[in-house]
Amino acid sequence: MGFNCGIVGLPNVGKSTLFNALTETAAAQAANYPFCTIEPNIGRVGVPDPRLDMLARIGKSQKTVPTSLEFVDIAGLVRGASKGEGLGNQFLANIREVDAIVHVLRCFEDGDVTHVEGSVDPVRDAETVETELMLADLEGLEKRAIGLTKRARGGDKESQQQLALIEPIVKALQEGRPARTAVPKGEEAAAARLQLLTTKPVLYVCNVEEGAAATGNAHSERVFAMAEREGNRAVVVSAAIEAEISQMPQADRGEFLASLGLEDSGLDRVIRAGYALLGLQTYFTVGPKEARAWTITRGTRAPQAAGVIHGDFERGFIACECIAYDDYIALGGEQGAKEAGKMRVEGKDYLVRDGDILLFRFNV
């Protein structure tokens, strides 16, 4: 698994259209009325990586197995969702399990597609959804704090520690600031276990008209500025173009994109931005049966990288044979890298780098 992300947004912003296009399915019904997505839809796509195909050719692998990205399409939120408006809290719960939030914002004018707020204003829309997520977080934390306070007064140290973590976050939420702005330094892991909606990183997807897919427009410029202020990221995508691409043969897509002034698809841009947002990177395993990509976070040590393949690999880790991607390609594969002294044996403290080709030694 690469990473999974929940696609959120107001109704009629192009959320389900984008989901269908990115996953190349018709799993989510796209329609011009609110709440057309009644149950969360889940789609999984292979992450495009030209390095994997190159490794497979050199390694004479029978097949390639890319890492994957999972999208969860969640029904459109509306103002008051945290209090049960629209389809309410049942959909907020689905966001808690994801690694990141992909927030689709309408950045196009179209009189034929109604807007639930009556006008196009992506920054206002982002604030509306963020407010509902903050209110849901606040309600949950305030309920939790009641029990923690009672136990803390009785001398329970764990409850006292939990309160010390929660109290500044509650204060920030009460002031209208997302939880991510108030997590005490060094407590990021503990805060993540709270599964708060507004601690999750956000990738804003600016859904623009076809003519603005390559350059963006005035609406998307405002979103990019907002993302920069928040420490989040944004990308420009035209859901209409992505829907058209998803119906094309693979061989025709490059020429079509080039005719629109685009170097790559919206899926590629979403994946790159998502990887950067979450600090992800890829390593590879290459053999005669398959060449496979694996996703880890930056700063992962070799045993934990091995554990992504199988827990036994991590528990019984001895060492790993490592070849940098550029060396593997330049020297014609594993044997050439060995002969040139470019294959290294690394131990438990090795920080895996993006593009490494690894072979793990383990004993269970």
MIMARLO-45404 format. One record per residue (C-alpha): x negated, z, y negated; residue number from 1. Coordinates in steps of 0.2 Angstrom, whole numbers, always signed. Example, Ala and Ser with C-alpha at 12.3 -4.5 7.8 and 13.67 -1.06 7.14 Angstrom:
[[-62; +39; +22]; 1],
[[-68; +36; +5]; 2],
END
This chain:
[[+0; +0; +0]; 1],
[[-6; -4; -17]; 2],
[[+6; +6; -28]; 3],
[[+24; +7; -31]; 4],
[[+34; +7; -47]; 5],
[[+52; +9; -52]; 6],
[[+59; -4; -63]; 7],
[[+70; +4; -77]; 8],
[[+79; -2; -92]; 9],
[[+95; -3; -101]; 10],
[[+108; -15; -93]; 11],
[[+107; -33; -97]; 12],
[[+88; -33; -101]; 13],
[[+83; -45; -87]; 14],
[[+78; -31; -75]; 15],
[[+86; -38; -59]; 16],
[[+82; -56; -63]; 17],
[[+64; -50; -65]; 18],
[[+65; -40; -49]; 19],
[[+72; -55; -39]; 20],
[[+58; -67; -46]; 21],
[[+44; -55; -43]; 22],
[[+49; -51; -25]; 23],
[[+55; -69; -22]; 24],
[[+71; -63; -15]; 25],
[[+89; -62; -20]; 26],
[[+91; -44; -15]; 27],
[[+96; -38; -32]; 28],
[[+112; -46; -39]; 29],
[[+108; -52; -56]; 30],
[[+124; -53; -67]; 31],
[[+129; -53; -85]; 32],
[[+137; -36; -85]; 33],
[[+131; -18; -84]; 34],
[[+128; -9; -67]; 35],
[[+127; -24; -56]; 36],
[[+113; -15; -46]; 37],
[[+123; -2; -36]; 38],
[[+110; +4; -25]; 39],
[[+91; +4; -28]; 40],
[[+83; -12; -21]; 41],
[[+66; -11; -14]; 42],
[[+54; -26; -13]; 43],
[[+36; -27; -7]; 44],
[[+24; -41; -12]; 45],
[[+7; -46; -7]; 46],
[[-6; -43; -22]; 47],
[[-14; -60; -26]; 48],
[[-33; -58; -25]; 49],
[[-44; -74; -23]; 50],
[[-58; -64; -17]; 51],
[[-49; -60; -1]; 52],
[[-47; -79; +3]; 53],
[[-66; -82; +0]; 54],
[[-71; -67; +11]; 55],
[[-60; -73; +25]; 56],
[[-68; -91; +24]; 57],
[[-86; -84; +25]; 58],
[[-81; -71; +38]; 59],
[[-72; -84; +48]; 60],
[[-57; -71; +49]; 61],
[[-42; -78; +58]; 62],
[[-30; -70; +45]; 63],
[[-29; -62; +28]; 64],
[[-20; -46; +24]; 65],
[[-18; -42; +6]; 66],
[[-14; -25; -1]; 67],
[[+4; -24; -7]; 68],
[[+14; -19; -22]; 69],
[[+32; -11; -20]; 70],
[[+45; -13; -33]; 71],
[[+61; -1; -34]; 72],
[[+74; -9; -44]; 73],
[[+85; +5; -52]; 74],
[[+102; +3; -60]; 75],
[[+102; +1; -79]; 76],
[[+102; +17; -88]; 77],
[[+113; +20; -103]; 78],
[[+113; +33; -117]; 79],
[[+120; +49; -110]; 80],
[[+114; +46; -92]; 81],
[[+106; +63; -91]; 82],
[[+123; +70; -94]; 83],
[[+132; +59; -81]; 84],
[[+136; +44; -92]; 85],
[[+136; +27; -83]; 86],
[[+130; +30; -66]; 87],
[[+121; +46; -71]; 88],
[[+107; +56; -63]; 89],
[[+109; +49; -45]; 90],
[[+97; +35; -51]; 91],
[[+85; +46; -61]; 92],
[[+81; +54; -44]; 93],
[[+75; +37; -37]; 94],
[[+61; +37; -51]; 95],
[[+53; +53; -46]; 96],
[[+44; +46; -31]; 97],
[[+36; +31; -39]; 98],
[[+18; +30; -46]; 99],
[[+22; +21; -62]; 100],
[[+37; +16; -72]; 101],
[[+39; -2; -76]; 102],
[[+51; -2; -91]; 103],
[[+59; -19; -94]; 104],
[[+63; -22; -113]; 105],
[[+74; -36; -120]; 106],
[[+63; -46; -132]; 107],
[[+74; -61; -134]; 108],
[[+89; -66; -144]; 109],
[[+104; -74; -134]; 110],
[[+122; -73; -140]; 111],
[[+128; -77; -122]; 112],
[[+120; -61; -115]; 113],
[[+128; -46; -121]; 114],
[[+117; -31; -126]; 115],
[[+124; -14; -122]; 116],
[[+118; -7; -139]; 117],
[[+125; -22; -149]; 118],
[[+108; -29; -155]; 119],
[[+91; -33; -149]; 120],
[[+78; -19; -153]; 121],
[[+66; -15; -139]; 122],
[[+58; +0; -147]; 123],
[[+75; +8; -150]; 124],
[[+79; +4; -132]; 125],
[[+63; +11; -125]; 126],
[[+67; +27; -135]; 127],
[[+84; +28; -128]; 128],
[[+78; +27; -110]; 129],
[[+64; +39; -114]; 130],
[[+76; +52; -121]; 131],
[[+87; +52; -106]; 132],
[[+71; +54; -95]; 133],
[[+65; +69; -106]; 134],
[[+83; +77; -105]; 135],
[[+83; +76; -86]; 136],
[[+65; +84; -86]; 137],
[[+70; +97; -98]; 138],
[[+86; +102; -88]; 139],
[[+76; +103; -72]; 140],
[[+62; +113; -79]; 141],
[[+74; +125; -88]; 142],
[[+83; +129; -72]; 143],
[[+66; +131; -63]; 144],
[[+60; +143; -76]; 145],
[[+74; +155; -74]; 146],
[[+69; +160; -56]; 147],
[[+50; +159; -61]; 148],
[[+53; +171; -75]; 149],
[[+61; +184; -64]; 150],
[[+47; +183; -51]; 151],
[[+34; +183; -64]; 152],
[[+40; +200; -72]; 153],
[[+39; +207; -54]; 154],
[[+20; +203; -54]; 155],
[[+21; +187; -44]; 156],
[[+4; +179; -49]; 157],
[[+9; +161; -42]; 158],
[[+25; +162; -53]; 159],
[[+15; +167; -68]; 160],
[[+4; +152; -66]; 161],
[[+18; +141; -64]; 162],
[[+26; +147; -80]; 163],
[[+10; +145; -89]; 164],
[[+10; +127; -84]; 165],
[[+29; +124; -87]; 166],
[[+31; +133; -104]; 167],
[[+21; +121; -115]; 168],
[[+29; +106; -107]; 169],
[[+47; +114; -110]; 170],
[[+42; +116; -128]; 171],
[[+37; +98; -130]; 172],
[[+53; +92; -122]; 173],
[[+63; +103; -133]; 174],
[[+54; +95; -148]; 175],
[[+58; +77; -141]; 176],
[[+40; +74; -134]; 177],
[[+38; +68; -116]; 178],
[[+30; +79; -104]; 179],
[[+14; +69; -103]; 180],
[[+9; +75; -120]; 181],
[[+9; +93; -116]; 182],
[[+1; +95; -99]; 183],
[[-13; +108; -101]; 184],
[[-30; +101; -98]; 185],
[[-36; +102; -80]; 186],
[[-18; +104; -74]; 187],
[[-14; +86; -71]; 188],
[[-13; +88; -52]; 189],
[[-2; +103; -53]; 190],
[[+9; +94; -66]; 191],
[[+11; +79; -55]; 192],
[[+18; +90; -41]; 193],
[[+32; +94; -53]; 194],
[[+38; +76; -51]; 195],
[[+43; +75; -69]; 196],
[[+49; +58; -75]; 197],
[[+40; +58; -92]; 198],
[[+23; +62; -85]; 199],
[[+22; +45; -76]; 200],
[[+13; +31; -84]; 201],
[[+23; +17; -91]; 202],
[[+21; -1; -91]; 203],
[[+32; -10; -104]; 204],
[[+37; -27; -98]; 205],
[[+43; -38; -113]; 206],
[[+55; -50; -107]; 207],
[[+54; -64; -119]; 208],
[[+62; -82; -121]; 209],
[[+53; -96; -112]; 210],
[[+45; -103; -128]; 211],
[[+36; -86; -131]; 212],
[[+30; -83; -114]; 213],
[[+12; -88; -118]; 214],
[[+11; -80; -135]; 215],
[[+24; -66; -136]; 216],
[[+35; -64; -152]; 217],
[[+39; -52; -166]; 218],
[[+49; -40; -154]; 219],
[[+35; -40; -141]; 220],
[[+22; -36; -155]; 221],
[[+31; -20; -159]; 222],
[[+31; -15; -141]; 223],
[[+13; -18; -139]; 224],
[[+10; -7; -154]; 225],
[[+21; +7; -147]; 226],
[[+12; +6; -130]; 227],
[[-5; +8; -138]; 228],
[[+1; +23; -148]; 229],
[[+7; +31; -132]; 230],
[[-8; +27; -121]; 231],
[[+2; +16; -110]; 232],
[[+2; -3; -107]; 233],
[[+12; -18; -110]; 234],
[[+14; -36; -104]; 235],
[[+24; -51; -109]; 236],
[[+34; -60; -96]; 237],
[[+48; -72; -96]; 238],
[[+60; -68; -82]; 239],
[[+68; -85; -84]; 240],
[[+51; -93; -80]; 241],
[[+47; -81; -66]; 242],
[[+64; -85; -58]; 243],
[[+60; -104; -59]; 244],
[[+43; -101; -52]; 245],
[[+49; -91; -37]; 246],
[[+59; -107; -32]; 247],
[[+44; -118; -32]; 248],
[[+32; -123; -18]; 249],
[[+16; -114; -20]; 250],
[[+6; -130; -23]; 251],
[[+17; -134; -39]; 252],
[[+16; -118; -48]; 253],
[[-1; -119; -56]; 254],
[[+3; -136; -64]; 255],
[[+20; -129; -70]; 256],
[[+12; -114; -78]; 257],
[[-2; -124; -86]; 258],
[[+12; -135; -94]; 259],
[[+19; -119; -102]; 260],
[[+1; -114; -108]; 261],
[[+1; -100; -95]; 262],
[[-15; -96; -85]; 263],
[[-6; -85; -72]; 264],
[[+11; -79; -67]; 265],
[[+21; -64; -73]; 266],
[[+18; -55; -56]; 267],
[[-1; -57; -58]; 268],
[[+0; -50; -76]; 269],
[[+11; -35; -70]; 270],
[[-1; -31; -56]; 271],
[[-17; -32; -67]; 272],
[[-9; -21; -80]; 273],
[[-2; -9; -67]; 274],
[[-19; -7; -58]; 275],
[[-27; -4; -75]; 276],
[[-14; +9; -80]; 277],
[[-16; +18; -64]; 278],
[[-35; +17; -62]; 279],
[[-34; +7; -46]; 280],
[[-47; -4; -38]; 281],
[[-49; -14; -21]; 282],
[[-61; -13; -7]; 283],
[[-61; -25; +8]; 284],
[[-64; -25; +27]; 285],
[[-70; -41; +35]; 286],
[[-70; -46; +53]; 287],
[[-66; -60; +65]; 288],
[[-48; -55; +67]; 289],
[[-44; -52; +49]; 290],
[[-50; -49; +31]; 291],
[[-40; -35; +23]; 292],
[[-39; -28; +5]; 293],
[[-36; -9; +3]; 294],
[[-31; -1; -13]; 295],
[[-39; +16; -19]; 296],
[[-41; +25; -36]; 297],
[[-57; +23; -46]; 298],
[[-68; +38; -42]; 299],
[[-63; +38; -23]; 300],
[[-77; +44; -11]; 301],
[[-81; +35; +5]; 302],
[[-72; +47; +17]; 303],
[[-56; +46; +7]; 304],
[[-57; +27; +6]; 305],
[[-58; +27; +25]; 306],
[[-43; +38; +26]; 307],
[[-33; +25; +18]; 308],
[[-35; +15; +34]; 309],
[[-32; +30; +46]; 310],
[[-33; +49; +44]; 311],
[[-45; +49; +59]; 312],
[[-58; +38; +49]; 313],
[[-58; +52; +36]; 314],
[[-59; +67; +47]; 315],
[[-73; +59; +58]; 316],
[[-82; +50; +44]; 317],
[[-101; +49; +47]; 318],
[[-106; +35; +35]; 319],
[[-101; +17; +29]; 320],
[[-110; +1; +29]; 321],
[[-108; -7; +12]; 322],
[[-110; -24; +4]; 323],
[[-106; -28; -14]; 324],
[[-94; -43; -15]; 325],
[[-106; -54; -25]; 326],
[[-120; -51; -13]; 327],
[[-108; -55; +2]; 328],
[[-103; -72; -6]; 329],
[[-120; -77; -12]; 330],
[[-129; -73; +4]; 331],
[[-116; -81; +16]; 332],
[[-109; -65; +23]; 333],
[[-114; -50; +33]; 334],
[[-129; -57; +42]; 335],
[[-136; -64; +26]; 336],
[[-134; -48; +17]; 337],
[[-142; -38; +31]; 338],
[[-157; -50; +31]; 339],
[[-159; -49; +12]; 340],
[[-158; -30; +12]; 341],
[[-142; -30; +3]; 342],
[[-132; -20; +16]; 343],
[[-133; -1; +12]; 344],
[[-128; +14; +22]; 345],
[[-119; +26; +11]; 346],
[[-114; +44; +15]; 347],
[[-100; +56; +10]; 348],
[[-103; +57; -8]; 349],
[[-103; +38; -11]; 350],
[[-91; +32; -24]; 351],
[[-83; +16; -18]; 352],
[[-84; +2; -31]; 353],
[[-72; -12; -34]; 354],
[[-75; -27; -22]; 355],
[[-86; -17; -9]; 356],
[[-85; -24; +8]; 357],
[[-85; -8; +20]; 358],
[[-88; -5; +38]; 359],
[[-85; +14; +42]; 360],
[[-94; +24; +56]; 361],
[[-84; +38; +62]; 362],
[[-82; +50; +77]; 363],
[[-66; +59; +82]; 364],
END
